[in-house]
Amino acid sequence: MKYLGPEFVEAVKEASYKNRTWKQTARGFTTRWQTLLTDCPGGVDRLIEWDVKKTEILSASLEEKPAPSDWRTAPVDEKKFLCRLVCEYPQHIRLHKQEFSAMVAIGLGVYDILGNLTETMKRIESFDAFIDLLSTIPAEYE
C-alpha cells in the first residue's frame, strides 16, 4: 500500500486500537493535529488530520492539493488542532524507516511545527510513539 495514502492511513487507524506497544508508550495520548507532507509523488501536498483519544484514532482524513499548496502558508486553526507538523515526503519516509525520531527531525529542521509549540513539545514522546506506530505498517514508497 502507498505510504501515507488512504489505505495506509486507514491501516494506522486500525492499528491504533490493537497495538499494545503504542498504547503503553503513548500513555493515553489525546489530541488533534495535522500532518502536512509536501512535495509528494504526483506533484501534490497531502494534509492528514488526526483525531486521537486515549491512543485510539477516532478519525483520520486525507486530502491532496497540487504542490505547492496554500496549506504551506495557511495559519493553523488552534481552536481545532494542537499543531500542524510539516515535512517533505522523502524526509517523512526516513521517519517511517526509523532513521531518526521526531525530536531529532525537529532538531535537524526536517520537521516544522506550526501552532502551539510549547504544548506540542510536551507531547513529543507520544508523537515519537506515533511514528513508531506508523513504522509497524508496511508500505511502498513512490
C-alpha positions in Angstrom: 0.0 0.0 0.0 1.1 3.5 -0.8 2.9 5.3 2.1 0.5 7.7 3.8 -2.1 7.2 1.1 -5.7 6.4 2.0 -5.2 2.7 2.6 -2.2 3.3 4.8 -4.0 5.9 6.9 -6.9 3.5 7.4 -4.4 0.8 8.5 -2.8 3.1 11.0 -6.2 3.9 12.4 -7.0 0.2 12.8 -3.6 -0.4 14.4 -4.2 2.3 17.0 -6.8 0.1 18.6 -4.7 -3.1 18.7 -1.0 -2.2 19.1 -0.1 -2.7 22.8 3.3 -1.0 22.5 1.7 2.1 21.1 -0.9 2.2 23.9 1.7 1.7 26.6 4.2 4.2 25.2 1.7 6.9 24.3 0.0 6.6 27.7 -3.5 7.9 26.9 -2.4 10.3 24.2 -5.3 12.6 23.3 -5.1 15.4 20.7 -6.0 16.6 17.3 -3.3 17.7 14.8 -2.5 17.9 11.1 0.4 16.4 9.2 1.4 18.2 6.0 3.5 16.2 3.6 5.0 18.5 1.0 6.2 17.5 -2.5 4.6 14.1 -2.6 4.8 11.9 -5.7 2.4 13.1 -8.4 3.2 16.8 -7.6 0.9 17.1 -4.6 0.9 18.1 -1.0 -1.0 15.8 1.4 -2.8 17.0 4.5 -3.8 14.4 7.1 -6.0 15.5 10.0 -5.6 13.1 13.0 -8.1 13.0 15.9 -6.8 10.7 18.7 -8.4 10.0 22.0 -6.7 7.8 24.6 -4.4 6.4 21.9 -7.3 5.4 19.6 -7.5 7.2 16.3 -11.1 8.3 16.1 -10.7 9.8 12.7 -8.0 10.4 10.1 -8.9 12.4 6.9 -6.6 12.8 4.0 -6.7 15.5 1.3 -4.4 16.3 -1.6 -3.8 19.6 -3.4 -1.4 20.4 -6.2 2.0 21.5 -4.8 2.9 24.0 -3.7 -0.5 24.2 -1.9 -1.9 27.1 0.2 -1.7 24.7 3.2 2.0 25.6 3.4 1.3 29.2 4.4 -2.2 28.9 5.9 -2.4 29.5 9.7 -3.2 26.6 12.0 -6.7 26.7 13.5 -5.6 26.4 17.1 -9.2 26.1 18.3 -9.4 22.8 16.3 -5.8 21.5 16.2 -2.8 21.4 18.5 -0.4 21.9 15.6 0.5 21.2 12.0 3.6 19.1 11.6 5.2 19.9 8.2 7.6 17.6 6.5 8.8 16.9 2.9 7.6 13.5 1.8 11.1 12.0 1.3 12.1 13.0 4.8 8.9 11.5 6.3 9.9 8.2 4.6 13.1 8.4 6.7 10.9 8.8 9.8 8.9 5.7 8.7 12.1 3.7 8.3 13.1 4.9 11.8 16.3 6.6 10.7 15.6 9.2 13.3 13.0 10.2 15.9 10.5 13.1 15.6 12.6 15.0 18.2 15.8 14.6 16.1 13.8 15.5 12.9 12.8 18.8 14.6 16.4 19.5 15.7 17.6 18.8 12.1 14.9 21.2 10.7 13.3 18.3 8.8 10.0 18.6 10.8 8.5 22.1 11.2 5.9 22.7 14.0 3.2 25.3 13.3 0.8 26.1 16.0 1.3 25.6 19.8 5.0 24.7 20.0 5.1 24.5 23.8 2.2 22.1 24.1 3.4 20.1 21.1 6.8 19.6 22.7 5.2 18.5 25.9 3.7 15.6 23.9 6.9 14.8 21.8 7.2 11.3 23.3 3.7 10.5 22.2 4.5 11.8 18.7 7.6 9.6 18.7 5.4 6.7 19.7 3.0 7.6 16.8 6.0 7.5 14.4 6.7 4.0 15.8 3.1 3.0 15.2 3.4 4.2 11.6 6.5 2.1 11.2 4.6 -1.1 12.0 2.6 -0.7 8.8 4.3 -2.0 5.7 4.3 0.5 2.8 5.5 1.1 -0.7 7.3 4.3 -1.3 6.5 6.1 -4.5 
